[in-house]
Amino acid sequence: MLRNHQGYNQMFKKNKLSFGLTIPLENHHKQVPTMDFQIERAQLAEEHNFQALWLQDVLLEDPTFEDPSTGQIFDSFLYAVYLASHTSAIKIGTAATVLPLRHPLRTAKEVASIDRLFPERFLLGVSSGDRRKDFEGLGIPIMERREWFRDAFEMLQISLYEEYPNYQSKFGKMDKSNLVPKPSKQIPILMTGYCQQTLDWVAEHGDGWMFYPQRPEQQRETIHQYREKVSTYHGNEFRPFIMPLPLDLMEDPHYPIEKIPAGYRTGRLGLIKILEKYRIVGVNHIMFGLSQSTREIENVIDEIGNEVIPYFQ
């Protein structure tokens, strides 16, 4: 049970707000990131009590996509191992693994292996995907991703947690065979957006929900709807709400709050004000994206770690 998962419970608490960072830790804007100094910055984030580092699942560069950057360049699972092996406690998550584009048995073996190598540090965010070029490259019909996602999710769960299951789907069959290794504990699975499903399905099957940035008053209603659905399927059991937030943290702590695409440009005091609003409406974890930062990344991590995170602890 996830109540016994140390990493999940350290990171997500009711009425509390924790913080993570999206990889790459680099102000690359819309350019392809260089991926320099990632380990040093990840270690700095860990020292400053950031709870998690988050990885994207992007296969192909697509200059026509609204976000032309290619995630962290390297494969998300391989880079998760790389980051985890150079840190000691910070959690590593995917935001999010595109299930229709990965064979569920391969996904199961990879995530179970990461979990066994780095116990209770890995969190699996999953999505149905939206990058058409990735679907075209792998020959998977993007308009059928709803069904592909559900089939992949089901086989993933069965192979991870059942012993010698008798199961068959479009992905293949398991008959007198068993996945090795099995995870040491249940791996937290966080839904991203609606995954082409209904909110009921997301609330029933996810251990948490990642949803896109909205202003606090809009996010309040989204979270309320989600929590109502969670209570239908899980009673009073807590399920966290997670949100990405692009940030350009200015050196002047009094710099006023300005909107940037999906996020904010502001000073430290404005940031604390914004974050407290999100905490009040029910956000439990925010992953800062620093790609649009106009300052040195190390300075931003230092300031958030020294001046912002302690406010919310």
The 8 nearest C-alpha neighbors of each residue, nearest first, counted from 0:
[[1, 2, 3, 185, 4, 184, 186, 187],
 [0, 2, 4, 3, 185, 187, 7, 8],
 [1, 3, 0, 4, 8, 5, 7, 237],
 [4, 2, 1, 0, 5, 8, 184, 7],
 [5, 3, 1, 7, 2, 6, 119, 8],
 [4, 6, 8, 7, 3, 9, 119, 2],
 [7, 5, 9, 119, 8, 120, 4, 10],
 [6, 8, 10, 4, 9, 5, 11, 1],
 [9, 7, 5, 11, 10, 6, 4, 12],
 [10, 8, 6, 7, 11, 5, 12, 50],
 [9, 11, 7, 8, 50, 6, 17, 12],
 [10, 12, 8, 9, 7, 239, 283, 13],
 [13, 11, 15, 14, 10, 8, 283, 9],
 [12, 14, 15, 11, 237, 283, 239, 281],
 [15, 13, 12, 281, 278, 283, 16, 279],
 [16, 14, 12, 13, 283, 278, 17, 11],
 [15, 17, 283, 284, 278, 311, 282, 18],
 [18, 16, 284, 283, 10, 285, 50, 15],
 [19, 17, 285, 49, 284, 286, 50, 16],
 [18, 20, 286, 51, 49, 50, 52, 285],
 [21, 19, 287, 286, 52, 53, 288, 51],
 [20, 22, 53, 288, 52, 286, 23, 287],
 [23, 21, 24, 54, 53, 71, 20, 52],
 [22, 24, 71, 25, 21, 34, 37, 70],
 [25, 23, 22, 37, 289, 40, 21, 296],
 [24, 26, 23, 27, 290, 296, 289, 32],
 [27, 25, 290, 292, 291, 28, 289, 296],
 [26, 28, 290, 32, 30, 25, 29, 31],
 [29, 27, 290, 291, 26, 30, 292, 68],
 [30, 28, 68, 27, 67, 31, 66, 290],
 [29, 31, 27, 28, 68, 32, 67, 69],
 [30, 32, 68, 69, 33, 29, 27, 67],
 [33, 31, 27, 34, 30, 25, 23, 71],
 [32, 34, 35, 31, 27, 25, 23, 72],
 [35, 33, 32, 37, 23, 36, 71, 25],
 [34, 36, 33, 37, 25, 32, 38, 24],
 [37, 35, 39, 38, 40, 34, 24, 41],
 [38, 36, 40, 39, 35, 41, 34, 24],
 [37, 39, 41, 40, 36, 42, 82, 85],
 [38, 40, 42, 36, 41, 37, 43, 44],
 [39, 41, 43, 37, 42, 38, 44, 36],
 [42, 40, 38, 44, 43, 39, 37, 45],
 [41, 43, 45, 39, 44, 40, 86, 38],
 [44, 42, 40, 46, 41, 45, 39, 47],
 [45, 43, 41, 47, 42, 46, 49, 40],
 [44, 46, 42, 48, 47, 43, 49, 89],
 [45, 47, 43, 44, 48, 42, 49, 304],
 [46, 48, 304, 44, 45, 49, 43, 305],
 [49, 47, 45, 46, 50, 44, 304, 308],
 [48, 50, 19, 44, 18, 45, 47, 51],
 [49, 51, 19, 89, 18, 48, 90, 10],
 [52, 50, 90, 19, 89, 91, 49, 53],
 [51, 53, 91, 20, 19, 21, 92, 90],
 [52, 54, 21, 92, 93, 22, 94, 91],
 [55, 53, 93, 94, 22, 75, 92, 21],
 [56, 54, 94, 70, 95, 93, 57, 75],
 [55, 57, 96, 75, 95, 97, 58, 54],
 [58, 56, 70, 69, 55, 59, 133, 72],
 [57, 59, 133, 56, 60, 69, 74, 72],
 [60, 58, 133, 57, 61, 132, 69, 136],
 [59, 61, 69, 62, 67, 68, 58, 57],
 [60, 62, 63, 64, 67, 59, 132, 69],
 [61, 63, 67, 64, 60, 68, 66, 65],
 [64, 62, 61, 65, 67, 66, 60, 132],
 [63, 65, 67, 66, 61, 62, 130, 68],
 [64, 66, 67, 63, 62, 61, 68, 29],
 [67, 65, 64, 68, 29, 62, 69, 63],
 [66, 68, 62, 64, 61, 65, 29, 69],
 [69, 67, 31, 29, 66, 30, 70, 60],
 [70, 68, 72, 60, 57, 71, 67, 31],
 [71, 69, 55, 72, 57, 68, 56, 23],
 [70, 72, 23, 73, 22, 69, 55, 54],
 [73, 71, 70, 69, 74, 57, 32, 34],
 [74, 72, 71, 75, 78, 77, 70, 76],
 [73, 75, 77, 76, 78, 72, 56, 71],
 [74, 76, 78, 77, 56, 54, 79, 73],
 [77, 75, 79, 78, 74, 80, 109, 110],
 [78, 76, 80, 79, 74, 75, 81, 73],
 [77, 79, 81, 75, 80, 76, 74, 82],
 [78, 80, 76, 82, 81, 77, 75, 83],
 [81, 79, 83, 78, 77, 82, 84, 76],
 [80, 82, 78, 84, 79, 83, 77, 85],
 [83, 81, 79, 85, 84, 80, 78, 86],
 [82, 84, 80, 86, 85, 81, 79, 87],
 [83, 85, 81, 82, 86, 80, 87, 117],
 [86, 84, 82, 83, 81, 38, 87, 42],
 [87, 85, 83, 84, 42, 88, 82, 89],
 [86, 88, 89, 83, 85, 84, 45, 42],
 [89, 87, 86, 90, 120, 45, 83, 50],
 [88, 90, 51, 50, 45, 87, 91, 86],
 [91, 89, 51, 120, 121, 50, 88, 52],
 [92, 90, 52, 121, 51, 53, 120, 79],
 [93, 91, 122, 53, 121, 123, 52, 54],
 [92, 94, 95, 54, 124, 53, 123, 96],
 [95, 93, 124, 55, 54, 53, 96, 92],
 [94, 96, 93, 124, 125, 55, 126, 56],
 [95, 97, 125, 56, 93, 98, 124, 126],
 [98, 96, 126, 128, 127, 100, 99, 125],
 [97, 99, 100, 101, 148, 96, 127, 151],
 [100, 98, 148, 147, 101, 97, 144, 127],
 [101, 99, 98, 97, 102, 134, 137, 139],
 [102, 100, 98, 99, 103, 106, 97, 105],
 [101, 103, 105, 104, 106, 100, 170, 151],
 [104, 102, 106, 155, 151, 105, 107, 101],
 [105, 103, 107, 106, 102, 108, 155, 158],
 [106, 104, 108, 102, 103, 107, 109, 101],
 [105, 107, 103, 109, 104, 108, 110, 102],
 [108, 106, 104, 105, 110, 109, 155, 103],
 [107, 109, 105, 111, 106, 110, 112, 104],
 [108, 110, 112, 106, 107, 111, 105, 113],
 [111, 109, 113, 112, 107, 108, 106, 114],
 [112, 110, 182, 114, 108, 113, 109, 181],
 [111, 113, 109, 115, 110, 114, 108, 116],
 [114, 112, 110, 116, 111, 115, 117, 109],
 [113, 115, 118, 111, 117, 112, 116, 182],
 [116, 114, 112, 118, 113, 117, 183, 182],
 [115, 117, 113, 114, 118, 112, 111, 80],
 [118, 116, 114, 115, 120, 113, 119, 83],
 [119, 117, 114, 115, 120, 116, 183, 121],
 [118, 120, 6, 121, 5, 4, 114, 117],
 [121, 119, 90, 6, 118, 117, 91, 122],
 [120, 122, 91, 92, 90, 119, 114, 123],
 [123, 121, 92, 187, 91, 124, 188, 186],
 [124, 122, 188, 93, 92, 187, 189, 125],
 [123, 125, 189, 95, 93, 94, 188, 190],
 [126, 124, 96, 95, 190, 191, 97, 189],
 [125, 127, 97, 194, 191, 128, 95, 96],
 [126, 128, 194, 97, 148, 98, 144, 99],
 [129, 127, 97, 126, 130, 99, 194, 144],
 [128, 130, 131, 127, 141, 134, 133, 126],
 [131, 129, 132, 133, 128, 134, 64, 57],
 [130, 132, 134, 133, 129, 135, 141, 128],
 [131, 133, 135, 134, 130, 136, 61, 59],
 [134, 132, 136, 131, 135, 130, 58, 59],
 [135, 133, 139, 131, 137, 132, 136, 141],
 [136, 134, 132, 138, 137, 133, 131, 139],
 [135, 137, 133, 134, 138, 132, 139, 59],
 [136, 138, 134, 135, 139, 133, 100, 132],
 [137, 139, 135, 136, 134, 140, 133, 141],
 [138, 140, 134, 137, 141, 135, 100, 99],
 [141, 139, 142, 143, 134, 138, 144, 135],
 [140, 142, 144, 143, 134, 139, 131, 135],
 [141, 143, 140, 144, 145, 139, 146, 131],
 [144, 142, 141, 140, 145, 146, 147, 139],
 [145, 143, 147, 141, 146, 142, 148, 127],
 [144, 146, 195, 148, 143, 147, 149, 196],
 [145, 147, 149, 148, 144, 143, 150, 151],
 [148, 146, 144, 99, 150, 145, 149, 151],
 [147, 149, 99, 151, 145, 146, 150, 98],
 [150, 148, 152, 146, 151, 147, 153, 145],
 [149, 151, 147, 153, 152, 148, 146, 154],
 [152, 150, 148, 103, 154, 149, 153, 155],
 [153, 151, 155, 149, 150, 154, 148, 156],
 [152, 154, 150, 156, 155, 151, 149, 157],
 [155, 153, 157, 151, 156, 152, 158, 103],
 [154, 156, 103, 152, 153, 158, 107, 157],
 [157, 155, 159, 153, 154, 158, 160, 152],
 [156, 158, 154, 161, 159, 160, 155, 153],
 [157, 159, 155, 156, 160, 161, 178, 154],
 [160, 158, 156, 157, 181, 107, 155, 161],
 [159, 161, 157, 158, 156, 162, 181, 185],
 [160, 162, 157, 164, 158, 159, 163, 156],
 [163, 161, 164, 177, 160, 158, 178, 159],
 [162, 164, 177, 176, 175, 161, 165, 174],
 [165, 163, 162, 166, 161, 173, 174, 157],
 [164, 166, 174, 173, 163, 167, 175, 172],
 [165, 167, 173, 172, 164, 174, 168, 154],
 [166, 168, 172, 171, 173, 165, 169, 170],
 [169, 167, 170, 171, 172, 166, 150, 154],
 [168, 170, 171, 167, 150, 172, 147, 151],
 [171, 169, 168, 102, 172, 167, 103, 151],
 [172, 170, 168, 169, 167, 173, 166, 104],
 [173, 171, 167, 166, 168, 174, 170, 165],
 [172, 174, 166, 165, 176, 167, 164, 175],
 [173, 175, 165, 176, 172, 164, 166, 163],
 [176, 174, 163, 173, 177, 165, 164, 162],
 [177, 175, 163, 174, 173, 178, 164, 162],
 [176, 178, 163, 162, 179, 175, 164, 158],
 [179, 177, 158, 180, 181, 159, 108, 176],
 [180, 178, 181, 177, 108, 111, 112, 159],
 [179, 181, 178, 111, 112, 182, 108, 115],
 [180, 182, 179, 111, 159, 183, 178, 160],
 [183, 181, 111, 184, 114, 115, 180, 185],
 [182, 184, 115, 181, 114, 118, 185, 111],
 [185, 183, 182, 186, 4, 0, 119, 1],
 [184, 186, 0, 187, 1, 182, 183, 4],
 [185, 187, 184, 188, 122, 123, 182, 121],
 [188, 186, 122, 206, 123, 185, 189, 1],
 [189, 187, 123, 206, 124, 205, 186, 122],
 [188, 190, 124, 207, 208, 206, 205, 123],
 [189, 191, 208, 125, 205, 124, 209, 126],
 [192, 190, 209, 126, 125, 210, 208, 194],
 [191, 193, 210, 194, 209, 190, 211, 126],
 [192, 194, 195, 196, 197, 191, 198, 201],
 [193, 195, 127, 126, 196, 192, 191, 190],
 [196, 194, 145, 193, 127, 197, 144, 192],
 [197, 195, 194, 193, 200, 145, 198, 201],
 [196, 198, 200, 199, 193, 201, 195, 194],
 [197, 199, 201, 200, 202, 193, 196, 225],
 [198, 200, 202, 197, 201, 228, 203, 229],
 [199, 201, 203, 197, 198, 202, 204, 196],
 [200, 202, 198, 199, 204, 203, 205, 197],
 [203, 201, 229, 199, 200, 205, 204, 228],
 [202, 204, 200, 201, 232, 205, 199, 229],
 [203, 205, 201, 202, 200, 206, 190, 188],
 [206, 204, 207, 189, 201, 190, 202, 188],
 [207, 205, 188, 189, 238, 187, 204, 208],
 [208, 206, 189, 239, 238, 205, 240, 190],
 [209, 207, 190, 240, 189, 241, 191, 210],
 [208, 210, 241, 191, 242, 190, 240, 192],
 [211, 209, 192, 242, 191, 208, 241, 212],
 [210, 212, 242, 213, 243, 209, 192, 261],
 [213, 211, 261, 242, 243, 244, 210, 214],
 [212, 214, 218, 217, 215, 211, 261, 216],
 [213, 215, 217, 216, 218, 212, 277, 219],
 [216, 214, 218, 217, 277, 219, 213, 276],
 [215, 217, 219, 218, 214, 220, 280, 213],
 [218, 216, 219, 214, 215, 220, 213, 221],
 [217, 219, 215, 221, 220, 213, 216, 222],
 [218, 220, 280, 216, 222, 217, 221, 215],
 [219, 221, 223, 222, 218, 217, 224, 216],
 [222, 220, 218, 224, 223, 219, 225, 217],
 [223, 221, 225, 219, 224, 220, 218, 226],
 [224, 222, 220, 226, 225, 221, 219, 227],
 [223, 225, 227, 221, 222, 226, 220, 228],
 [224, 226, 222, 228, 227, 223, 229, 221],
 [227, 225, 229, 223, 228, 224, 222, 230],
 [228, 226, 224, 230, 225, 229, 223, 231],
 [227, 229, 231, 225, 226, 230, 202, 199],
 [230, 228, 226, 202, 231, 232, 227, 233],
 [229, 231, 234, 233, 227, 228, 232, 235],
 [232, 230, 228, 229, 233, 234, 227, 203],
 [231, 233, 229, 230, 203, 234, 228, 202],
 [234, 232, 230, 236, 229, 231, 235, 203],
 [235, 233, 230, 236, 231, 232, 229, 237],
 [234, 236, 230, 237, 233, 229, 231, 238],
 [235, 237, 233, 234, 238, 230, 229, 232],
 [236, 238, 235, 239, 13, 229, 233, 12],
 [237, 239, 207, 206, 236, 240, 229, 208],
 [240, 238, 207, 283, 11, 241, 208, 237],
 [239, 241, 208, 282, 283, 207, 209, 284],
 [242, 240, 209, 284, 285, 283, 208, 282],
 [241, 243, 285, 210, 209, 211, 212, 286],
 [244, 242, 286, 285, 287, 212, 211, 245],
 [243, 245, 287, 262, 288, 286, 246, 212],
 [246, 244, 288, 262, 287, 289, 261, 263],
 [247, 245, 263, 289, 262, 288, 248, 264],
 [246, 248, 292, 264, 291, 249, 263, 293],
 [249, 247, 265, 266, 264, 246, 299, 250],
 [248, 250, 266, 251, 265, 247, 254, 264],
 [249, 251, 252, 266, 248, 294, 267, 254],
 [250, 252, 254, 253, 249, 266, 267, 265],
 [253, 251, 266, 267, 268, 254, 250, 249],
 [254, 252, 251, 266, 268, 255, 269, 267],
 [253, 255, 266, 265, 251, 252, 249, 256],
 [256, 254, 265, 253, 257, 269, 266, 264],
 [255, 257, 265, 269, 264, 254, 263, 258],
 [258, 256, 264, 263, 265, 255, 259, 262],
 [257, 259, 263, 262, 264, 260, 256, 261],
 [258, 260, 263, 262, 261, 264, 257, 245],
 [259, 261, 262, 258, 245, 263, 291, 246],
 [262, 260, 212, 259, 245, 244, 213, 263],
 [263, 261, 245, 259, 244, 260, 246, 258],
 [264, 262, 258, 259, 246, 257, 265, 247],
 [263, 265, 247, 257, 248, 246, 256, 258],
 [266, 264, 256, 254, 248, 255, 249, 269],
 [265, 267, 252, 254, 249, 269, 253, 248],
 [266, 268, 252, 270, 269, 271, 265, 248],
 [269, 267, 271, 270, 252, 266, 253, 272],
 [268, 270, 272, 266, 271, 267, 265, 256],
 [271, 269, 267, 273, 272, 268, 274, 266],
 [270, 272, 274, 268, 269, 273, 275, 267],
 [271, 273, 269, 275, 270, 274, 268, 276],
 [274, 272, 270, 276, 271, 275, 269, 277],
 [275, 273, 277, 271, 276, 272, 270, 278],
 [274, 276, 278, 272, 277, 273, 271, 279],
 [277, 275, 279, 273, 274, 278, 215, 280],
 [278, 276, 274, 280, 275, 279, 282, 215],
 [277, 279, 275, 282, 281, 276, 280, 16],
 [278, 280, 276, 277, 281, 275, 14, 282],
 [281, 279, 219, 277, 278, 282, 276, 215],
 [280, 282, 278, 279, 283, 14, 277, 222],
 [281, 283, 278, 240, 277, 284, 241, 280],
 [284, 282, 16, 240, 15, 239, 241, 11],
 [283, 285, 17, 241, 16, 18, 282, 242],
 [286, 284, 242, 18, 243, 241, 19, 287],
 [287, 285, 19, 243, 20, 18, 244, 21],
 [286, 288, 20, 244, 245, 243, 21, 19],
 [287, 289, 245, 21, 290, 244, 246, 20],
 [290, 288, 292, 291, 246, 26, 245, 287],
 [289, 291, 26, 28, 27, 292, 25, 288],
 [292, 290, 28, 289, 26, 247, 293, 246],
 [291, 293, 247, 289, 26, 294, 290, 246],
 [292, 294, 247, 291, 295, 26, 249, 248],
 [295, 293, 292, 296, 299, 298, 249, 248],
 [294, 296, 298, 297, 299, 293, 292, 26],
 [295, 297, 299, 298, 294, 300, 25, 24],
 [298, 296, 300, 299, 295, 301, 40, 43],
 [299, 297, 301, 296, 295, 300, 302, 294],
 [298, 300, 296, 302, 301, 297, 303, 295],
 [299, 301, 297, 303, 298, 302, 304, 296],
 [302, 300, 298, 304, 299, 303, 305, 297],
 [301, 303, 305, 299, 304, 300, 306, 298],
 [304, 302, 307, 300, 306, 305, 301, 308],
 [303, 305, 47, 301, 308, 302, 306, 300],
 [306, 304, 302, 303, 301, 307, 308, 309],
 [305, 307, 303, 302, 304, 308, 309, 310],
 [308, 306, 303, 310, 309, 304, 305, 271],
 [307, 309, 304, 310, 311, 303, 306, 312],
 [310, 308, 312, 311, 307, 306, 305, 304],
 [311, 309, 308, 307, 312, 306, 271, 305],
 [312, 310, 309, 308, 16, 307, 15, 17],
 [311, 309, 310, 308, 15, 16, 17, 307]]
